[in-house]
Amino acid sequence: MTDSYDVDIEEVEYLRHGDTAIMARIHRPRGKGPFPAVIEAHGGAWCEGNRANNDTINSAVARGGVVVAALDFRNPPVATYPGSVADVNYGVRWLKANAARFDTKPEWVGSMGTSSGGHLVVLNALKPDDPRYATIPLAGGFDAHVSYVVSLWPVICPLGRYHDRKAKPAGEQVYQNRGGAIAHQDRYWLTEDAMGEGSPNLALERGDKVETPDILYVQNPDDELHPRRFMEQFIGNYRKLGGTIENVLFYGPKYDAIRTLPESDIAKDAVKKMVAFIKRETVGA
């Protein structure tokens, strides 16, 4: 029988930039731990959104017995690339340092994210010691290495997605009434060179030095905002490198049904697989 826990939600300041508090929303199973734990990065084309974006996903995962620390992080105009990567990197170290407080273990901390947040957690997991990403100091000696990542419809190649959207007719370039992927990527990345440098897929193709945590890659293969060919390229490149990556595909009219249709069989099945993966990587290991 699948475990099901009641969930408590707590708002916590995990980071401060100047006078600005950066918050985390902790979805915490109510019961006897220790529990696995993940930091979670929301989507929003690197420019929008907040820690409440994925409440439906995060609470569902927490009900399965996983602590989820959903992070806010800096967006433009406050910070462009790599500001949010640095905040996510710090978030991993912060959660490890506070493992006992949240009834988990440092070695059980992983990461999870959707869309541009899925990109952030994969990039940080590949390059946790990159000095641009690990730049914010934190006492305690913890690093940002994770042994596992759950990435839901990530923008796994920002440069490839940018070129893909530019090739679309003008009416297809705009989505979700947010001004379009092109405008948002320009605001965050500033240059195409930066998009290429921060691309997990291109990092593998270039032969960059990377870590290879186990990855659960979740996506609707018909998702036009996150083209399937980039997913397949990354999975192929990761496996060639010797990394372990599991691909969970779901079908239907919504690319983000796991978030927007939480009571659907699609969402429930995906969450069940996500929780099972996290527990295999932690409790089961």
For each residue, the residues with C-beta under 8 A, 3 or more apart:
1:
2: 64 272 275
3: 64 65
4: 63 64
5: 29 30 31 62 63 64 65
6: 29 30 31 63
7: 27 28 29 30 59 62 63
8: 27 28 30
9: 25 26 27 28 59
10: 25 26 28
11: 23 24 25 26
12: 23 24 25 26 69
13: 16 21 22 23 24
14: 22 23 24 69 71 90 91 94 95
15: 21 22 87 90 91 94 136
16: 13 19 20 21 22
17: 20 22 74 78
18:
19: 16
20: 16 17 78
21: 13 15 16
22: 13 14 15 16 17 71 72 73 74 87
23: 11 12 13 14 51 72
24: 11 12 13 14 39 51 69 70 71 72 91
25: 9 10 11 12 51 52 55 58 69 70
26: 9 10 11 12 67 68 69 70 102
27: 7 8 9 55 58 59 61 62 67 68 69 70
28: 7 8 9 10 35 62 67 102 103
29: 5 6 7 33 35 62 63 65 66 67
30: 5 6 7 8
31: 5 6 65
32:
33: 29 103 104
34: 99 103 104 105 108
35: 28 29 65 66 67 103 104 108
36: 65 66 67 104 108 110 278 279 281 282 283
37: 66 67 68 69 95 99 102 104 108 109 110
38: 61 66 67 68 69 109 110 111 112 150 278
39: 24 69 70 71 88 91 92 95 109 110 111 112 121
40: 54 57 58 68 69 70 71 111 112 113 117
41: 71 73 84 88 111 112 113 114 117 118 120 121
42: 49 50 51 53 54 70 71 113 114 117
43: 49 53 54 113 114 115 116 117 118
44: 47 48 49 53 75 115 116 117 178
45: 48 115 116 178 181 184 185 188
46: 75 76 81 84 116 119 120 184 185 187 188 189
47: 44 75 76 178 184 187 188
48: 44 45 75 178 184
49: 42 43 44 53 75 117
50: 42 53 72
51: 23 24 25 42 70 71 72
52: 25 55 70
53: 42 43 44 49 50 70 114 259
54: 40 42 43 57 58 70 114 259
55: 25 27 52 58 59 70
56: 59 60 259 260 262 267
57: 40 54 60 61 114 152 258 259 262 271
58: 25 27 40 54 55 61 62 68 70
59: 7 9 27 55 56 62 63 68
60: 56 57 63 64 262 267 268 271
61: 27 38 57 58 64 66 68 112 271 274 275 278
62: 5 7 27 28 29 58 59 65 66 67 68
63: 4 5 6 7 29 59 60
64: 2 3 4 5 60 61 271 272 274 275
65: 3 5 29 31 35 36 62 275 279
66: 29 35 36 37 38 61 62 275 278 279
67: 26 27 28 29 35 36 37 38 62 102 103 104
68: 26 27 37 38 40 58 59 61 62 112
69: 12 14 24 25 26 27 37 38 39 40 91 95 102
70: 24 25 26 27 39 40 42 51 52 53 54 55 58
71: 14 22 24 39 40 41 42 51 87 88 91
72: 22 23 24 50 51
73: 22 41 83 84 87 88 91 120
74: 17 22 78 79 83 84 87
75: 44 46 47 48 49 78 79 84 188
76: 46 47 79 80 187 188
77: 80 187
78: 17 20 74 75 83
79: 74 75 76 83 84
80: 76 77 83 187 188 189 190
81: 46 84 85 188 189 190 194 198
82: 85 86 132 133 198
83: 73 74 78 79 80 86 87
84: 41 46 73 74 75 79 81 87 88 120 188
85: 81 82 88 89 120 123 124 132 133 198
86: 82 83 89 90 132 133 134 135 136
87: 15 22 71 73 74 83 84 90 91 136
88: 39 41 71 73 84 85 91 92 111 120 121 124 133
89: 85 86 92 93 124 128 133 134 136 144
90: 14 15 86 87 93 94 136 138 144
91: 14 15 24 39 69 71 73 87 88 94 95
92: 39 88 89 95 96 109 111 124 128 144 146
93: 89 90 96 97 138 140 142 143 144
94: 14 15 90 91 97 98 138
95: 14 37 39 69 91 92 98 99 102 104 109
96: 92 93 99 106 109 140 142
97: 93 94 106 138 139 140 142
98: 94 95 101 102
99: 34 37 95 96 102 104 105 106 108 109
100: 103
101: 98
102: 26 28 37 67 69 95 98 99
103: 28 33 34 35 67 100
104: 33 34 35 36 37 67 95 99 108 109
105: 34 99 108 109 282
106: 96 97 99 109 142
107: 147 282
108: 34 35 36 37 99 104 105 282 283
109: 37 38 39 92 95 96 99 104 105 106 146
110: 36 37 38 39 146 147 148 149 150 213 278 281 282
111: 38 39 40 41 88 92 121 124 125 146 148 149 150
112: 38 39 40 41 61 68 121 149 150 151 152 274
113: 40 41 42 43 117 118 119 120 121 122 150 151 152 154
114: 41 42 43 53 54 57 117 118 152 153 154 256 259
115: 43 44 45 118 119 152 153 154 155 225 226 256
116: 43 44 45 46 119 120 154 155
117: 40 41 42 43 44 49 113 114 120 121 154
118: 41 43 113 114 115 121 122 151 152 153 154 155 156
119: 46 113 115 116 122 123 151 154 155 156 158 198 200
120: 41 46 73 84 85 88 113 116 117 123 124
121: 39 41 88 111 112 113 117 118 124 125 149 151 154
122: 113 118 119 125 126 149 151 154 156 200 215
123: 85 119 120 126 127 133 198 200 203
124: 85 88 89 92 111 120 121 127 128 133 144
125: 111 121 122 128 145 146 149 211 213 215
126: 122 123 200 203 208 210 211 212
127: 123 124 130 133 203 208 210 211
128: 89 92 124 125 133 134 143 144 145 146 211
129: 134 143 144 145
130: 127 133 134
131: 134 135
132: 82 85 86 135
133: 82 85 86 88 89 123 124 127 128 130 144
134: 86 89 128 129 130 131 143 144
135: 86 131 132
136: 15 86 87 89 90
137:
138: 90 93 94 97 142
139: 97
140: 93 96 97
141:
142: 93 96 97 106 138
143: 93 128 129 134
144: 89 90 92 93 124 128 129 133 134
145: 125 128 129 211 213
146: 92 109 110 111 125 128 149 213
147: 107 110 213 214 281
148: 110 111 213 214 215 216 277 278 281 282
149: 110 111 112 121 122 125 146 213 214 215 216
150: 38 110 111 112 113 215 216 218 274 277 278
151: 112 113 118 119 121 122 154 156 215 216 217 218
152: 57 112 113 114 115 118 218 219 258
153: 114 115 118 218 219 220 223 225 226 255 256
154: 113 114 115 116 117 118 119 121 122 151 200 217 219 226
155: 115 116 118 119 158 161 226
156: 118 119 122 151 199 200 201 226 230 231 234
157: 160 161 199 200 201 202 230 233 234
158: 119 155 161 162 185 189 195 196 198 199
159: 162 163 192 195 196 199 202
160: 157 163 164 199 201 227 230
161: 155 157 158 164 165 181 185 225 226 227 230
162: 158 159 165 166 181 182 185 189 192 195
163: 159 160 166 167
164: 160 161 167 168 227
165: 161 162 168 172 173 180 181 182
166: 162 163 173 182
167: 163 164
168: 164 165 172 173
169: 172 173
170: 173 174
171: 174
172: 165 168 169 175
173: 165 166 168 169 170 180 181 182
174: 170 171 177 178 179 180
175: 172 178 180 181 225
176:
177: 174
178: 44 45 47 48 174 175 184
179: 174 183 184
180: 165 173 174 175 183 184
181: 45 161 162 165 173 175 184 185 225
182: 162 165 166 173 185 186
183: 179 180 186 187
184: 45 46 47 48 178 179 180 181 187 188
185: 45 46 158 161 162 181 182 188 189 195
186: 182 183 189 190
187: 46 47 76 77 80 183 184 190
188: 45 46 47 75 76 80 81 84 184 185
189: 46 80 81 158 162 185 186 192 194 195 198
190: 80 81 186 187 194
191: 194 195
192: 159 162 189 195 196
193: 196 197
194: 81 189 190 191 197 198
195: 158 159 162 185 189 191 192 198 199
196: 158 159 192 193 199 202
197: 193 194 202
198: 81 82 85 119 123 158 189 194 195
199: 156 157 158 159 160 195 196 202 203
200: 119 122 123 126 154 156 157 203 204 234
201: 156 157 160 204 205 230 233 234 237
202: 157 159 196 197 199 205 206
203: 123 126 127 199 200 206 208 210
204: 200 201 207 208 210 234 237 238 241
205: 201 202 237
206: 202 203
207: 204
208: 126 127 203 204
209:
210: 126 127 203 204 241
211: 125 126 127 128 145
212: 126 238 241 242 243 244
213: 110 125 145 146 147 148 149 243
214: 147 148 149 243 244 245 246 281
215: 122 125 148 149 150 151 238 243 244 245 246
216: 148 149 150 151 245 246 248 273 274 277
217: 151 154 231 234 235 245 246 247 248
218: 150 151 152 153 248 250 258 270 273 274
219: 152 153 154 223 226 228 231 247 248 249 250 255
220: 153 223 249 250 251 252 254 255 257
221: 228 231 249 251
222: 228 251 255
223: 153 219 220 226 227 228 255
224: 227 255
225: 115 153 161 175 181 255
226: 115 153 154 155 156 161 219 223 230 231 255
227: 160 161 164 223 224 230 231
228: 219 221 222 223 231 232
229: 232 233
230: 156 157 160 161 201 226 227 233 234
231: 156 217 219 221 226 227 228 234 235 247
232: 228 229 235 236
233: 157 201 229 230 236 237
234: 156 157 200 201 204 217 230 231 237 238
235: 217 231 232 238 239 245 247
236: 232 233 239 240
237: 201 204 205 233 234 240 241
238: 204 212 215 234 235 241 243 245
239: 235 236 242 243 245
240: 236 237
241: 204 210 212 237 238
242: 212 239
243: 212 213 214 215 238 239
244: 212 214 215
245: 214 215 216 217 235 238 239
246: 214 215 216 217 277
247: 217 219 231 235
248: 216 217 218 219 270 273 274
249: 219 220 221
250: 218 219 220 257 258 266 269 270
251: 220 221 222 266
252: 220 257 261 264 266
253: 257
254: 220 257 260 261
255: 153 219 220 222 223 224 225 226
256: 114 115 153 259 260
257: 220 250 252 253 254 260 261 264 266 267
258: 57 152 218 250 261 262 266 267 270 271
259: 53 54 56 57 114 256 262 267
260: 56 254 256 257
261: 252 254 257 258 264 266 267
262: 56 57 60 258 259 267 268
263: 267 268
264: 252 257 261 267 268
265: 268 269
266: 250 251 252 257 258 261 269 270
267: 56 60 257 258 259 261 262 263 264 270 271
268: 60 262 263 264 265 271 272
269: 250 265 266 272 273
270: 218 248 250 258 266 267 273 274
271: 57 60 61 64 258 267 268 274 275
272: 2 64 268 269 275 276
273: 216 218 248 269 270 276 277
274: 61 64 112 150 216 218 248 270 271 277 278
275: 2 61 64 65 66 271 272 278 279
276: 272 273 279 280
277: 148 150 216 246 273 274 280 281
278: 36 38 61 66 110 148 150 274 275 281 282
279: 36 65 66 275 276 282 283 284
280: 276 277 283 284 285
281: 36 110 147 148 214 277 278 284 285
282: 36 105 107 108 110 148 278 279 285
283: 36 108 279 280
284: 279 280 281
285: 280 281 282
